Amino acid sequence: MEIYYVLRYLLAIIFLVSGLPKIIRIRNFAEAIREYNILPKYLVLPFAYLSSWIELLAAMALAFGYYVIWAELVLVPLLISYGIAIGINLYRKADLNCHCFEGLGESKLTFATLMRAMFLLGANLFVFANDFGIFGTSYKTISILNLVVYAGLVLVLLLLIELTQRGLIIAEKVKKEYGF
């Protein structure tokens, strides 16, 4: 159980130190996301707001022990998206700053950055597995209903993103056709 608490509080500290400066300087963080050249322009600012608040709220949940499983669940797709963005830009050989810890100094995007993101994902999954009882030492449980609700929220979010994207495409076509 000691490893569990060390990792849980380590994740809390990392996401607090990472998320708070991003919220304070949200426009800078949005520009950093844009530099990665992964998301369409119209999703950059919403992703900046959403991801920075997820980091901060998850950090608080992990630190105080409330809604820990929910924090772990929302961190998984966030960390995967960070890993994918880092991996794509490493493949592109892009000369970018990481922007992982806004305001704490710059660091170049390297293979070590990708390994750090994967470590955080692994640590998060370990904490989740412990809370879920996979290792048989859990003092908490998660119900099937919680998993269904989480899956439903993820599907609704994906649907909203898809509808927004289609709506913007239609709006662009109307704008071109009618000269708005």
C-alpha positions in Angstrom: 0.0 0.0 0.0 3.0 2.4 0.5 3.7 2.4 -3.2 0.0 3.2 -3.8 0.1 6.3 -1.6 3.5 7.5 -2.9 2.2 7.3 -6.5 -1.1 8.8 -5.7 0.4 11.8 -3.9 3.2 12.1 -6.5 0.5 12.3 -9.3 -1.4 14.9 -7.2 1.7 17.1 -6.9 2.7 16.7 -10.5 -0.8 17.6 -11.8 -1.2 20.5 -9.4 2.2 21.9 -10.5 1.3 21.3 -14.1 -2.3 22.4 -14.2 -2.4 25.5 -12.1 0.1 27.6 -14.2 -1.8 26.4 -17.4 -5.0 27.8 -16.0 -3.4 31.1 -15.0 -1.9 31.5 -18.5 -4.5 29.7 -20.5 -3.8 31.7 -23.7 -0.1 30.7 -23.6 -1.1 27.1 -23.0 -3.5 27.2 -26.0 -0.7 28.6 -28.1 1.5 25.7 -27.0 -1.2 23.2 -28.0 -1.5 24.9 -31.4 2.3 24.6 -31.9 1.9 20.8 -31.6 -0.1 21.0 -34.8 -2.4 18.1 -33.9 -5.9 19.6 -33.2 -7.9 21.7 -35.6 -7.8 25.4 -34.6 -11.4 25.5 -33.2 -10.6 22.7 -30.7 -7.3 24.2 -29.4 -8.8 26.6 -26.8 -11.5 24.2 -25.6 -8.9 21.5 -25.2 -6.6 23.9 -23.3 -9.4 24.8 -20.8 -10.6 21.2 -20.4 -7.2 19.6 -20.0 -5.9 22.2 -17.6 -9.0 22.0 -15.4 -8.9 18.2 -15.5 -5.3 18.3 -14.3 -6.1 20.6 -11.4 -9.3 18.9 -10.3 -7.7 15.5 -10.6 -4.8 16.7 -8.5 -7.1 17.9 -5.8 -9.1 14.6 -5.9 -6.0 12.5 -5.6 -4.6 14.7 -2.8 -7.7 14.8 -0.7 -8.9 11.3 -1.4 -12.3 12.2 -2.8 -13.5 10.9 -6.2 -10.1 9.3 -6.7 -11.3 6.7 -9.1 -13.1 9.4 -11.2 -9.8 11.4 -11.3 -7.9 8.4 -12.4 -10.4 7.6 -15.1 -10.4 11.1 -16.6 -6.6 11.3 -16.5 -6.2 8.1 -18.6 -7.5 9.6 -21.9 -5.7 12.9 -21.1 -2.4 11.2 -20.6 -2.9 9.1 -23.7 -3.7 12.2 -25.8 -0.5 13.9 -24.4 1.5 10.7 -25.3 0.1 10.6 -28.8 0.8 14.3 -29.4 4.4 14.0 -28.1 5.0 10.8 -30.1 3.7 12.4 -33.3 5.9 15.4 -32.9 8.9 13.3 -32.1 8.2 11.4 -35.2 8.0 14.6 -37.2 11.2 15.7 -35.6 9.5 18.9 -34.5 11.7 21.4 -32.5 9.2 22.2 -29.8 9.2 23.0 -26.1 7.3 20.5 -24.0 5.1 23.1 -22.2 4.4 20.4 -19.6 5.0 22.6 -16.7 4.1 26.1 -17.9 6.0 28.8 -16.1 8.6 26.5 -14.5 11.1 26.8 -17.3 11.3 25.5 -20.8 12.3 22.0 -21.8 12.6 20.6 -25.3 10.4 17.8 -26.5 12.5 14.6 -26.3 12.1 10.9 -26.0 12.4 11.4 -22.2 9.3 13.6 -22.4 7.4 10.7 -23.9 8.7 8.3 -21.3 7.6 10.7 -18.5 4.1 10.8 -20.0 4.1 7.0 -20.2 5.3 6.8 -16.6 2.5 9.1 -15.4 0.0 6.9 -17.3 1.4 3.7 -15.8 1.4 5.3 -12.3 -2.1 6.4 -12.8 -3.2 2.9 -14.0 -1.4 1.3 -11.0 -3.3 3.6 -8.6 -6.6 2.9 -10.4 -5.9 -0.9 -10.4 -5.3 -0.7 -6.7 -8.5 1.3 -6.0 -10.4 -1.0 -8.3 -9.2 -4.1 -6.4 -7.2 -5.8 -9.1 -4.3 -6.4 -6.8 -6.6 -7.7 -4.1 -5.6 -5.0 -1.6 -8.3 -2.5 -2.3 -10.3 -0.8 0.3 -12.5 0.9 -2.3 -14.7 -0.4 -5.0 -16.2 0.9 -8.2 -19.6 -0.2 -9.3 -20.6 -1.2 -12.8 -22.9 1.7 -12.8 -19.9 4.1 -12.3 -18.2 2.5 -15.3 -21.3 2.8 -17.4 -21.7 6.4 -16.4 -18.1 7.2 -17.2 -18.3 5.4 -20.6 -21.5 7.3 -21.3 -19.8 10.6 -20.5 -16.9 9.8 -22.8 -19.3 8.9 -25.6 -21.3 12.1 -25.1 -18.0 14.1 -25.2 -16.9 12.3 -28.4 -20.3 12.9 -29.9 -20.2 16.6 -29.0 -16.8 16.9 -30.6 -18.0 15.2 -33.8 -21.1 17.3 -34.0 -19.1 20.5 -33.4 -16.7 19.4 -36.2 -19.5 18.7 -38.6 -21.3 21.9 -37.7 -18.2 23.9 -38.4 -17.7 22.2 -41.7 -21.3 23.0 -42.7 -20.9 26.6 -41.5 -17.8 27.0 -43.6 -19.6 25.6 -46.7 -22.5 28.0 -46.1 -20.1 30.9 -45.6 -18.4 30.1 -48.9 -21.6 29.6 -50.8 -23.5 32.6 -49.5 -20.5 34.9 -48.8 -21.2 35.5 -45.1 
